[in-house]
Structures are given as C-alpha cells and as structure tokens.
C-alpha cells in the first residue's frame, strides 16, 4: 500500500483524499476525505477571471489541506484543477499560490483527462459486480462542466461539455446578482435548452445511448440521492451505490425548482454551499436520464478523487 494525497479543485468545491492505495488489487482505504465549498468559479462565466475573494477562499482551504497531508505523512501528492481554472485569464496567479502553499503545481487538466480519472474512480470497484450491465456511462456533474464517459473496464469514449450546476445557475437563474427564488418557467426552459444543446455535443463523440448502466458522480447527484433516501443528515455510506429511479429524480428536480431558498436550506442533507445551485444540477441529471432512457442512476461517492489517487499510487514520479 502506498500512502497518497489527491486534491480536486473544481468550480464549486475543493476536495481532499488521503488514502492508502494498492493499484494492482484496486484496494483504496480512506484516511481522510473532505470537501470545502469555495466557489472558485464565481463569476468566471461572465468575467473570464477568477475573483480575488474566490481565490482567497481556495487558498485558505489549501492551507488547511497542507496541514492534514503533513499530519498523515502522505508520500505523494497530486493536485488537479478543473473547469474554472481552465477558463480563467488569471489562472497563473492561482498556480503560483498553490505551488507556494502545497509544494506542487496544480495540473490544469483537459476535460478528457478529467473524465478518465472520474471513470477509473467510479468503476474500479464495480468490476466484479454481476448486477450491473456494461457498458457504463459515467457522468460527473460538476460546477462548471459535466464529463461523460462510456466504457467497460477502460474508457471507450469521453467528452466534457460546459454545463454544470454553478454555470447554469449563474447564466440563467441570477438576476441583478440575486438567484431567482424560485425561478420562472422561462428561465427553466432556457436552462433546459442549454443542457439539451450540450447533450447534442456530447453525443457527437460519446455513444450515450449504448450505455446499460448510468453511474452518477459529484455533489448534485449525491444530494439528489440523499433527498430520495430522506436522510436525516448527509451520509456518504448510505448514498454510495444507492439507486434512484427516473421518476424519483424527476419528482425531486421539480420540487427543487419550485422551492424557495429557505425551503431548500431546510432539507436536512443539504450542504449550505449547494442550496442555490442544486436545482440546476438536478435538472442536468434529469435531462441526461431522459436523453438515454435510463430507468435509474447508480450513485457513487467514489469519483475523480479516487481516480487521481490510483494514478498517483501507480506513478513513482509523482510529487
């Protein structure tokens, strides 16, 4: 077993995994797994730049994570930065400060590599399952982008498209700096049209409809699962490998899009940082299920972080 650390810095959140990993057997033992909502992508779709306050929130989380990594004595660390930092004009400032805090340079990876890591993390432990038909379609619904990957043991086709819960919320549900509460029918229709156009784009290279099992990743999907399970608080053990039917996803999405901020915040399993963006994230999931005719989604708590951890354990040249 190799002790490694993996950091995934996305548009809405930054997450850390410290784990003991054996890539040959596919075994991964969590030592510390945590998430901080930092909204690094705040305003990026509109301005093209990372906001100073968003950068400071992210750097504060990095300082906290550096202490945890040191405490556990991780031998290697890999820091992957995704959609927001790909898009930003001032991403060099972000890279320099992360290097100073953590001692490694963040890799601003392509959407295709992001998708590959997500697929590995989500499916490595499903390999021996007799209950799930292949090929898998793994969808990672992030803040700024959604990754689509079809494969069996390995990736066959992948595509990243620019629809995510934060990007859709900021583009369609914000008026004069305030999130519509709840949004109007015209706003929802415009958001749905954007999502459908992105699905058209994804289908140009990824055979979405060939999938026999839909595996959903990231906070929008896991939160929908938590609501479906009526959990008294967020419980990753109960959520991991839960199955949510298409009808239940539709019901929850409609409820979220009709609700006020206060009503969403009162949901026991809702993370405060997702209250304003969960409606858009749920609509992305519902649209995908309708496009491919999926009767259910298998929800995974293992995702890009686990994929990064497996990769860094395999690679002796990692930091």
C-alpha positions as CSV (number, residue, x, y, z in Angstrom):
1,X,0.0,0.0,0.0
2,X,1.2,3.5,-0.9
3,X,0.0,6.5,1.2
4,X,-1.0,9.3,-1.2
5,X,-2.9,12.5,-1.2
6,X,-5.2,13.7,-4.0
7,X,-6.8,17.2,-4.4
8,X,-9.5,18.0,-6.9
9,X,-10.2,21.7,-7.2
10,X,-13.3,22.3,-9.2
11,X,-15.6,25.2,-10.0
12,X,-17.7,24.9,-6.8
13,X,-15.7,22.9,-4.3
14,X,-12.2,21.8,-3.4
15,X,-11.8,18.2,-2.1
16,X,-9.0,16.2,-0.4
17,X,-8.5,12.5,-0.2
18,X,-5.6,11.0,1.8
19,X,-5.6,7.2,1.3
20,X,-3.6,4.0,1.4
21,X,-3.8,2.6,-2.1
22,X,-2.9,-0.7,-3.9
23,X,-3.5,0.0,-7.6
24,X,-2.9,-3.6,-8.5
25,X,-5.7,-5.0,-6.4
26,X,-7.9,-2.0,-6.7
27,X,-7.9,-1.5,-2.9
28,X,-8.2,2.0,-1.5
29,X,-8.5,2.7,2.2
30,X,-9.7,6.2,3.2
31,X,-7.7,8.0,5.9
32,X,-9.2,11.5,5.3
33,X,-11.8,12.6,2.8
34,X,-13.3,16.1,2.9
35,X,-14.8,18.9,0.9
36,X,-14.9,22.6,1.2
37,X,-17.2,24.8,-0.9
38,X,-15.0,27.7,-2.2
39,X,-16.9,28.8,-5.4
40,X,-13.6,29.3,-7.2
41,X,-15.7,29.7,-10.4
42,X,-17.6,32.7,-9.0
43,X,-18.3,34.9,-12.0
44,X,-15.9,33.2,-14.4
45,X,-18.5,32.6,-17.0
46,X,-19.2,36.3,-17.1
47,X,-15.8,37.9,-16.5
48,X,-13.3,35.3,-17.6
49,X,-11.3,35.8,-14.4
50,X,-11.0,34.2,-11.0
51,X,-12.4,36.7,-8.4
52,X,-10.0,37.8,-5.6
53,X,-12.3,36.7,-2.9
54,X,-12.8,33.3,-4.6
55,X,-9.0,32.8,-4.8
56,X,-8.6,33.7,-1.1
57,X,-11.3,31.1,-0.1
58,X,-9.5,28.5,-2.2
59,X,-6.0,29.3,-0.8
60,X,-7.4,29.1,2.8
61,X,-8.7,25.6,2.1
62,X,-5.3,24.7,0.6
63,X,-3.5,25.8,3.8
64,X,-5.9,23.6,5.8
65,X,-5.3,20.6,3.5
66,X,-1.5,21.1,3.6
67,X,-1.6,20.6,7.4
68,X,-3.7,17.4,7.0
69,X,-1.4,15.9,4.4
70,X,1.6,16.6,6.6
71,X,-0.2,15.0,9.6
72,X,-0.9,11.8,7.7
73,X,2.6,11.6,6.2
74,X,1.4,11.1,2.6
75,X,4.3,10.1,0.3
76,X,3.0,11.7,-2.8
77,X,0.5,14.4,-3.7
78,X,-1.3,15.3,-6.9
79,X,-3.4,18.5,-7.3
80,X,-5.8,18.5,-10.2
81,X,-7.6,21.7,-11.2
82,X,-10.6,21.5,-13.4
83,X,-13.2,23.7,-15.2
84,X,-12.9,27.1,-13.6
85,X,-9.1,27.3,-13.7
86,X,-9.1,26.1,-17.3
87,X,-11.3,29.0,-18.3
88,X,-9.7,31.9,-16.3
89,X,-7.4,34.5,-17.8
90,X,-5.6,34.9,-14.4
91,X,-5.0,31.2,-13.8
92,X,-1.2,31.8,-13.4
93,X,-1.9,33.7,-10.1
94,X,-3.8,30.6,-8.9
95,X,-1.0,28.2,-9.9
96,X,1.8,30.2,-8.2
97,X,0.0,30.5,-4.9
98,X,-1.0,26.8,-4.8
99,X,2.7,25.9,-5.5
100,X,3.8,28.1,-2.6
101,X,1.3,26.5,-0.1
102,X,1.4,22.9,-1.1
103,X,4.8,22.5,-2.8
104,X,3.2,21.1,-6.0
105,X,2.0,22.8,-9.1
106,X,-1.7,22.3,-9.9
107,X,-2.3,20.5,-13.1
108,X,-4.9,22.3,-15.1
109,X,-6.1,19.1,-16.9
110,X,-8.2,18.7,-20.0
111,X,-11.8,17.7,-19.8
112,X,-11.0,14.4,-21.4
113,X,-8.4,13.6,-18.7
114,X,-10.8,14.7,-16.0
115,X,-13.3,12.2,-17.5
116,X,-10.8,9.4,-17.5
117,X,-10.0,10.0,-13.8
118,X,-13.7,10.1,-12.9
119,X,-14.3,6.8,-14.8
120,X,-11.5,5.0,-13.0
121,X,-12.6,6.2,-9.6
122,X,-16.2,5.3,-10.1
123,X,-15.9,1.9,-11.8
124,X,-12.8,0.2,-10.4
125,X,-14.7,-1.3,-7.5
126,X,-17.7,-2.2,-9.8
127,X,-15.6,-4.5,-12.0
128,X,-16.7,-7.7,-10.1
129,X,-20.4,-6.8,-9.9
130,X,-22.7,-9.3,-11.5
131,X,-25.7,-6.9,-11.1
132,X,-24.7,-4.1,-13.3
133,X,-24.7,-4.4,-17.1
134,X,-21.9,-2.9,-19.3
135,X,-21.1,-0.6,-20.8
136,X,-21.2,2.0,-18.1
137,X,-22.0,5.7,-18.7
138,X,-20.3,7.7,-16.0
139,X,-21.5,11.3,-15.7
140,X,-19.7,13.7,-13.4
141,X,-21.9,16.8,-12.9
142,X,-19.6,19.5,-11.7
143,X,-19.9,23.2,-11.1
144,X,-18.7,24.4,-14.5
145,X,-18.8,21.3,-16.7
146,X,-20.1,17.8,-17.0
147,X,-18.0,14.8,-18.1
148,X,-19.5,11.9,-20.0
149,X,-17.5,8.7,-20.2
150,X,-18.6,5.4,-21.8
151,X,-16.6,2.2,-21.2
152,X,-16.3,-1.3,-19.8
153,X,-13.1,-1.9,-18.0
154,X,-11.5,1.1,-19.7
155,X,-12.6,4.3,-21.3
156,X,-14.0,3.9,-24.8
157,X,-15.1,7.5,-25.4
158,X,-15.2,10.7,-23.3
159,X,-16.4,14.3,-23.7
160,X,-16.5,17.3,-21.4
161,X,-19.2,19.9,-22.0
162,X,-19.7,23.3,-20.4
163,X,-22.8,22.7,-18.4
164,X,-22.6,22.4,-14.6
165,X,-24.7,23.5,-11.6
166,X,-22.9,26.8,-11.0
167,X,-22.5,27.8,-14.6
168,X,-26.2,27.1,-15.4
169,X,-27.3,28.9,-12.2
170,X,-25.2,32.0,-13.0
171,X,-26.2,32.0,-16.6
172,X,-29.9,31.5,-16.3
173,X,-31.1,31.9,-12.7
174,X,-29.4,35.0,-11.5
175,X,-31.0,38.4,-11.9
176,X,-29.2,41.6,-10.7
177,X,-26.8,39.5,-8.6
178,X,-29.6,37.5,-6.9
179,X,-30.7,33.9,-7.6
180,X,-34.3,33.8,-8.6
181,X,-36.3,32.2,-5.8
182,X,-37.9,30.2,-7.3
183,X,-37.0,30.6,-11.0
184,X,-39.7,31.3,-13.6
185,X,-40.7,28.9,-16.3
186,X,-38.9,30.9,-19.0
187,X,-35.6,30.7,-17.0
188,X,-36.0,26.9,-16.5
189,X,-36.8,26.5,-20.3
190,X,-33.7,28.5,-21.3
191,X,-31.5,26.4,-18.9
192,X,-33.0,23.2,-20.3
193,X,-32.3,24.3,-23.8
194,X,-28.6,24.9,-22.9
195,X,-28.4,21.4,-21.3
196,X,-30.0,19.8,-24.4
197,X,-27.5,21.5,-26.7
198,X,-24.7,20.3,-24.5
199,X,-26.0,16.7,-24.7
200,X,-26.2,17.0,-28.5
201,X,-22.5,18.0,-28.4
202,X,-21.6,15.1,-26.1
203,X,-23.4,12.6,-28.4
204,X,-21.1,13.7,-31.3
205,X,-18.3,11.7,-29.7
206,X,-19.8,9.6,-26.9
207,X,-22.4,6.9,-27.7
208,X,-24.6,7.8,-24.7
209,X,-27.5,5.6,-25.6
210,X,-25.3,2.4,-25.8
211,X,-24.9,2.5,-22.0
212,X,-26.6,-0.1,-20.0
213,X,-25.8,1.3,-16.5
214,X,-25.8,5.0,-15.7
215,X,-23.3,5.9,-12.9
216,X,-23.7,9.4,-11.4
217,X,-21.0,11.3,-9.6
218,X,-20.4,14.5,-7.6
219,X,-22.5,16.7,-5.3
220,X,-25.6,17.3,-7.3
221,X,-26.1,13.6,-7.8
222,X,-25.3,12.6,-4.3
223,X,-27.6,15.3,-2.9
224,X,-30.5,14.1,-5.0
225,X,-29.8,10.6,-3.6
226,X,-29.7,11.9,-0.1
227,X,-33.1,13.6,-0.7
228,X,-34.5,10.4,-2.3
229,X,-33.4,8.4,0.8
230,X,-34.9,11.0,3.1
231,X,-31.7,11.0,5.2
232,X,-31.8,13.0,8.5
233,X,-28.3,14.2,7.6
234,X,-25.8,13.6,4.7
235,X,-24.5,10.1,5.0
236,X,-21.9,9.0,2.4
237,X,-22.1,5.4,3.3
238,X,-25.9,5.2,2.7
239,X,-25.6,7.2,-0.5
240,X,-22.7,5.2,-2.0
241,X,-24.1,2.7,-4.6
242,X,-27.7,3.8,-3.9
243,X,-30.1,3.7,-6.9
244,X,-32.5,6.4,-7.7
245,X,-35.3,5.9,-10.2
246,X,-36.0,8.2,-13.1
247,X,-39.4,9.0,-11.6
248,X,-37.9,9.9,-8.3
249,X,-35.3,12.1,-9.9
250,X,-38.0,13.9,-11.9
251,X,-40.1,14.4,-8.7
252,X,-37.1,15.8,-6.7
253,X,-36.0,18.1,-9.6
254,X,-39.4,19.6,-9.9
255,X,-39.6,20.1,-6.2
256,X,-36.2,21.8,-6.1
257,X,-37.0,24.1,-9.0
258,X,-40.3,25.2,-7.4
259,X,-38.9,25.8,-3.9
260,X,-37.5,28.8,-2.2
261,X,-34.0,29.2,-0.8
262,X,-35.4,28.7,2.7
263,X,-37.2,25.5,1.7
264,X,-34.1,24.1,0.1
265,X,-31.9,25.1,3.0
266,X,-34.2,23.3,5.4
267,X,-33.6,19.9,3.7
268,X,-31.6,18.0,6.4
269,X,-29.0,16.5,4.0
270,X,-28.4,19.8,2.0
271,X,-24.9,21.3,2.2
272,X,-25.2,25.1,2.6
273,X,-23.0,25.7,-0.4
274,X,-25.4,23.8,-2.7
275,X,-28.6,25.4,-1.8
276,X,-28.6,27.9,-4.7
277,X,-27.2,25.6,-7.3
278,X,-28.9,22.2,-6.6
279,X,-31.9,22.9,-8.8
280,X,-29.7,23.3,-11.9
281,X,-27.6,20.3,-11.0
282,X,-30.7,18.1,-10.6
283,X,-32.0,19.3,-14.0
284,X,-28.8,18.3,-15.6
285,X,-29.1,14.8,-14.2
286,X,-32.8,14.5,-15.2
287,X,-32.0,15.7,-18.7
288,X,-29.3,13.0,-19.1
289,X,-31.6,10.3,-17.8
290,X,-34.4,11.3,-20.2
291,X,-31.9,11.5,-23.2
292,X,-30.7,7.9,-22.8
293,X,-33.9,6.4,-21.4
294,X,-32.3,5.4,-18.1
295,X,-34.7,3.9,-15.6
296,X,-32.3,4.6,-12.7
297,X,-29.0,6.1,-11.7
298,X,-26.4,4.3,-9.6
299,X,-24.9,6.9,-7.3
300,X,-21.2,6.7,-6.5
301,X,-19.3,8.6,-3.8
302,X,-16.1,7.5,-5.5
303,X,-15.1,9.7,-8.3
304,X,-12.3,11.8,-9.7
305,X,-10.5,11.9,-6.3
306,X,-10.2,8.2,-6.2
307,X,-9.1,8.1,-9.9
308,X,-6.3,10.6,-9.1
309,X,-5.3,8.6,-6.0
310,X,-5.0,5.4,-8.0
311,X,-3.0,7.2,-10.7
312,X,-0.6,8.8,-8.2
313,X,0.0,5.5,-6.5
314,X,0.9,3.9,-9.8
315,X,3.4,6.6,-10.7
316,X,6.6,6.7,-8.8
317,X,7.5,10.0,-10.4
318,X,4.6,11.8,-8.7
319,X,5.4,14.5,-6.2
